[in-house]
Amino acid sequence: MILTNIEVIPGKRVVRHLGLVQGSTVRAKNVGRDIMASLKNIVGGELKGYTELLNEAREEATERMVRQAQAAGANAVLNVRFSTSSITQGAAELFAYGTAVVVE
């Protein structure tokens, strides 16, 4: 499966447009990460626990989007985008979406 954030793939031709595909996941923070984040806020630096959480969420949302594209018969997803939104205090959704196509 080819994934790209551009509208065309150089050297490939879109032969079928299959529409929007998406994948999402909702993740919640945990107490351990919150404690470490509080300590980092004092001294500064990367909040690695949250970075890992977002990376895991992005991978899961992308995998779900790819499964939906494969089920539709696509071999590529163009114009892939990511979005996040707060669902409730301590939980956020990560959303991946793009256009499923067949390319040659």
Residue frames relative to the residue before (quaternion, step in Angstrom):
aa qw qx qy qz dx dy dz
M 1.0000 0.0000 0.0000 0.0000 0.00 0.00 0.00
I 0.2561 -0.7523 0.5912 0.1375 3.55 -0.82 1.04
L 0.0566 -0.7746 0.6297 0.0140 3.57 -0.88 1.00
T 0.1154 0.7959 -0.5866 0.0956 3.56 -0.86 0.92
N 0.3891 -0.7155 0.5276 0.2415 3.55 -1.17 0.55
I 0.5866 0.5324 -0.3916 0.4680 3.59 1.23 0.33
E 0.6013 -0.6216 0.3862 0.3207 3.58 -1.26 0.39
V 0.7706 0.1829 -0.1165 0.5993 3.59 1.24 -0.33
I 0.3089 -0.7092 0.5949 0.2184 3.54 -1.26 0.40
P 0.4343 -0.7110 0.4793 0.2760 3.60 -0.50 1.11
G 0.8089 0.2395 -0.2000 0.4983 3.55 -0.89 0.98
K 0.6922 0.4008 -0.2700 0.5360 3.61 1.27 -0.06
R 0.2272 -0.7571 0.5977 0.1343 3.55 -1.23 0.53
V 0.3870 -0.7003 0.5487 0.2422 3.57 -0.89 0.93
V 0.1204 -0.8149 0.5656 0.0395 3.57 -0.68 1.12
R 0.7861 0.0767 -0.0709 0.6092 3.60 1.25 -0.32
H 0.2294 -0.7378 0.6236 0.1189 3.53 -1.03 0.90
L 0.1423 -0.8371 0.5268 0.0383 3.60 -0.57 1.14
G 0.6020 -0.6136 0.3357 0.3853 3.57 1.26 0.01
L 0.7462 -0.4128 0.3148 0.4166 3.47 -1.42 -0.09
V 0.0340 -0.7507 0.6590 0.0310 3.54 -1.11 0.80
Q 0.0704 -0.8144 0.5757 -0.0173 3.53 -1.12 0.70
G 0.0280 -0.7560 0.6526 0.0424 3.48 -1.35 0.33
S 0.0227 0.8118 -0.5830 0.0244 3.56 -1.00 0.72
T 0.0605 -0.7542 0.6507 0.0649 3.50 -1.36 0.27
V 0.2325 -0.7368 0.6171 0.1491 3.54 -1.18 0.64
R 0.0663 -0.8114 0.5805 -0.0169 3.53 -0.73 1.10
A 0.2252 -0.7586 0.5985 0.1253 3.53 -1.15 0.71
K 0.5010 -0.6174 0.5140 0.3219 3.53 -1.19 0.63
N 0.2448 -0.7496 0.5828 0.1962 3.58 -1.21 0.34
V 0.7102 -0.4875 0.3100 0.4023 3.54 -1.26 0.45
G 0.6465 0.5343 -0.3276 0.4351 3.60 0.90 -0.88
R 0.6756 0.4748 -0.2957 0.4803 3.56 0.92 -0.88
D 0.6324 0.5381 -0.3357 0.4448 3.60 1.02 -0.75
I 0.6431 0.5149 -0.3239 0.4651 3.59 0.97 -0.83
M 0.6741 0.4835 -0.2965 0.4731 3.58 0.89 -0.92
A 0.6369 0.5217 -0.3320 0.4604 3.60 1.01 -0.76
S 0.6285 0.5344 -0.3356 0.4548 3.59 1.00 -0.77
L 0.6576 0.4962 -0.3048 0.4779 3.58 0.97 -0.84
K 0.6555 0.5069 -0.3151 0.4628 3.61 0.96 -0.81
N 0.6009 0.5673 -0.3633 0.4303 3.59 1.07 -0.66
I 0.6321 0.5321 -0.3287 0.4575 3.57 1.14 -0.60
V 0.8021 0.2939 -0.1332 0.5024 3.59 0.82 -1.02
G 0.4761 -0.6747 0.4354 0.3585 3.59 1.22 -0.35
G 0.5283 0.6311 -0.4690 0.3202 3.55 -1.29 0.29
E 0.6930 -0.4797 0.3558 0.4039 3.49 -1.37 0.15
L 0.3247 -0.7067 0.5941 0.2051 3.55 -1.08 0.77
K 0.2063 -0.8525 0.4694 0.1021 3.54 0.36 1.33
G 0.6055 0.5582 -0.3609 0.4376 3.60 1.04 -0.67
Y 0.6873 0.4582 -0.2772 0.4907 3.57 0.98 -0.83
T 0.5955 0.5523 -0.3583 0.4604 3.58 1.09 -0.67
E 0.6566 0.4997 -0.2983 0.4798 3.58 0.95 -0.90
L 0.6356 0.5370 -0.3216 0.4520 3.58 0.96 -0.87
L 0.6919 0.4659 -0.2793 0.4756 3.59 0.89 -0.91
N 0.6242 0.5282 -0.3424 0.4627 3.61 1.02 -0.71
E 0.6484 0.5063 -0.3099 0.4767 3.59 0.97 -0.87
A 0.6610 0.5076 -0.3033 0.4620 3.58 0.93 -0.88
R 0.6454 0.5180 -0.3192 0.4617 3.60 0.96 -0.86
E 0.6533 0.5106 -0.3112 0.4644 3.60 0.97 -0.86
E 0.6712 0.4968 -0.3030 0.4591 3.59 0.91 -0.90
A 0.6575 0.4998 -0.3131 0.4688 3.60 0.91 -0.86
T 0.6479 0.5122 -0.3150 0.4675 3.59 1.00 -0.81
E 0.6390 0.5229 -0.3237 0.4621 3.60 0.94 -0.84
R 0.6581 0.4999 -0.3090 0.4706 3.60 0.96 -0.81
M 0.6323 0.5157 -0.3296 0.4750 3.59 1.02 -0.76
V 0.6518 0.5147 -0.3099 0.4628 3.60 0.94 -0.89
R 0.6369 0.5209 -0.3338 0.4600 3.61 0.93 -0.81
Q 0.6509 0.5036 -0.3153 0.4725 3.59 0.97 -0.82
A 0.6460 0.5119 -0.3161 0.4698 3.60 1.00 -0.81
Q 0.6520 0.5092 -0.3155 0.4649 3.60 0.94 -0.85
A 0.6426 0.5267 -0.3187 0.4562 3.59 0.99 -0.82
A 0.6737 0.4752 -0.2840 0.4896 3.59 1.15 -0.61
G 0.5592 -0.6270 0.3745 0.3923 3.61 1.27 -0.20
A 0.4365 0.7139 -0.4469 0.3163 3.59 1.23 0.27
N 0.1980 -0.7467 0.6130 0.1659 3.53 -1.30 0.38
A 0.7671 0.1833 -0.1492 0.5964 3.57 1.33 0.20
V 0.1514 -0.7372 0.6469 0.1232 3.53 -1.29 0.46
L 0.1909 -0.8044 0.5595 0.0593 3.54 -0.64 1.20
N 0.8411 0.2265 -0.1509 0.4675 3.52 -1.36 0.36
V 0.1513 0.8207 -0.5324 0.1421 3.60 1.00 0.86
R 0.0223 -0.7860 0.6168 -0.0343 3.54 -0.98 0.98
F 0.2292 -0.7387 0.6169 0.1457 3.53 -1.33 0.44
S 0.0244 -0.7795 0.6259 -0.0002 3.52 -1.13 0.69
T 0.1329 -0.7699 0.6159 0.1012 3.56 -1.15 0.59
S 0.0177 0.7812 -0.6241 0.0002 3.52 -1.21 0.55
S 0.4707 -0.6570 0.5145 0.2865 3.52 -1.16 0.66
I 0.2663 -0.7694 0.5637 0.1388 3.56 -0.82 1.02
T 0.7463 -0.1428 0.1419 0.6344 3.52 0.98 -0.98
Q 0.6764 -0.4599 0.3347 0.4680 3.58 -1.18 0.16
G 0.8195 0.2134 -0.1817 0.4998 3.56 -0.72 1.11
A 0.7537 0.2936 -0.2065 0.5506 3.63 1.23 -0.01
A 0.0425 -0.7992 0.5994 -0.0103 3.54 -1.05 0.82
E 0.3538 -0.6991 0.5796 0.2239 3.53 -1.26 0.55
L 0.1300 -0.7289 0.6632 0.1093 3.53 -1.14 0.72
F 0.1159 -0.8173 0.5638 -0.0275 3.55 -0.69 1.20
A 0.0791 -0.7766 0.6244 0.0264 3.59 -0.86 0.99
Y 0.0983 0.8067 -0.5772 0.0800 3.57 -0.90 0.85
G 0.0949 0.7852 -0.6067 0.0802 3.53 -1.24 0.49
T 0.5499 -0.6008 0.4702 0.3399 3.55 -1.34 -0.11
A 0.2994 -0.7596 0.5568 0.1530 3.56 -0.67 1.15
V 0.0542 0.7960 -0.5969 0.0844 3.56 -0.89 1.01
V 0.3120 -0.6579 0.6321 0.2651 3.48 -1.42 0.11
V 0.0772 -0.8018 0.5925 0.0091 3.56 -0.80 1.05
E 0.2076 -0.7439 0.6211 0.1334 3.53 -1.29 0.51
